[in-house]
């Protein structure tokens, strides 16, 4: 067999092994909060979601750290909708995922728990251990930041689309 084909098969198998994992936590910075009652509304909403183990709140930064139960399939969209149901918006969302020395080619799309994650970057990356990634799609960052990002990633057709379970990530 051609060495390139063997290498591609090896990379695909490494990625498919990782696909079975989930994100372990999400750090959500909410916008529009004016008091502790606002953060309490978001906290209650996030805690009520199936698959959420616990929520930590930092009132100084309006950040909610959501710990996801093992073997659960909570999606970033579910968390975003929880914040919005409480009457607020997501200013940023950073998800933590476990990887085991996985090679990800530049701007590679991987499937995970029924969602597609496009890991953006201009080089091949090796992901190992606890990896934090920022979701940069519309609704997961501020409008001002999204406008800036749209210019940077205008050559990636999927970035401009609004696919239901597709997320664009930048590794932190």
N, C-alpha and C positions, 0 to 999 in steps of 0.2 A: 504494500500500500504506500501511497505517497505520504511523505513525512508531514506535509501541511494538513492533510486530511486526518491523520492520527492525532496531531496536535489540536485540531479543532474539536475532535471527538472528546479528547481529554478535558479541554476547557469546558465543553458543554456538560460533561458529566460532573465536574467540580461545581458548576453553577447549579445544576439540578439537585445536587446534594444539599446545598445551602437553601434552596428554595423552600424546603420543608420547615425552616425556622421561621420565627416571627419576630416582630420588634418587641423588646422587653419593657420599654418605657418611652414616654413622649413628654417633652418639655414644651408647654404651650404658653406663650405670652399673649394675654388677651388685651384688647384695646377697648376703650370706652368706659372703663370702670371709674367710678367717682368716690366710692366708699366701701367699707367692709361688707355691707349688705350685698353689694354687687358681686364681690368675690365669693360670698357665701352662696349666692344663686348658682354661679358656675360650678363651685365645688359640689354642691348637692346634685346638680345635673350630671356631672362627670361620674360621680360615685354611683349613680343609679344605672349606669350603662352596663350591660352584660359583658363580662370579660375583664372589667376593671377591678383590680385587686385593692388598690388604695390611691389616694390623691394627697399630695403635699402642696401647701400653698405658701407662696412668698408674697406678702402684701406690699413689700417695698418695690418689687419689680413686676407685680401682677402676673407672676408666673405660676403655673400649675404643673406639677410633675406627676404624671399619671403612670402608675405601675400596672402593667398588664399581667393577668393570670397566665401561668404556664399553660400551653396547649390551647390557648384562646385565640380567636381570630378577629380581634378588634381592628378595624381599619382606621387610618388617619381621617377618612371622611366621616366616620361615626363620631370621632372625637370633635371634629370641627363642627358638625351638626349639633352636638351637645352644647358647645359654647354658644352657638347661634340661637339655640332653643332657649337659652337663659337670657337672650337679648343682647349679646355682645359679639365681637368679631375676633378672629385669630390674627395677631400681629406677626407671629412666627411660630413654627412648629419644628422641633428637632426630635427625631426618633433615634433610639439606640437599638442596634441590631447586633447579634452575635454572628461572626464569620470565622471560618477555620481555614485561613491561608488560601483564600479564593482569588483567582486572577480575573479581573474584570476589564475587558478591553474598553477603549474610550467610548463614551456615550452608549454604553451597552444596556439593553433592556432585559431585565430578569423578572420572572414571574414568582410571586410569593404570596401564599394564602389567598389566592384568587385575585390578587392585584398585580399590576405591572409597575415596576420601578425602573426608571431610566436614570442611571447614574451618570451624571454629566461630568465631563472633564476632557482635557485635550491630550491625555496620555493613559496608557494602561496602568491600572492600579492593583495592588495586592492588598486585600482586606483580611485582617486577622484580629481576632479578639472582639472586644466591645467597640463598635464603630458608631459614631454619631453622624447623622446626615440631616441636613436641613431640607425640608420640602419647600420648593420655590414656586409652586404653581399659584395661580390666582386664587385668592381666598385663604392662602396659607402664609402670606406675607402681606405687608401693607401695600396699598395701591401705588404709592410712590416707589417702593422697592420693586414691585412687579413691573412697573413701567421701565425702570432701569434694566432689569433682567431681561425683559422682552427684546430690548435692543441687543444685548449680549448674545442671546440664544435664538435670534431670529432665523438662523440657518437650520435649526432643528424643527422640522415640520410639526412634530407631535407636541412641542412646547406651546404652540398657539392654540391647539385643539383643547376641547374640554371633555376628554374621555372620562367616563364614570369612575373607573378604578385604575387610572394611570397617574403616577406621581413622578415628578422630576426632582432628583436629589443632588445636592452638592455635599460631598464628604467634608466634614469639619476637621 
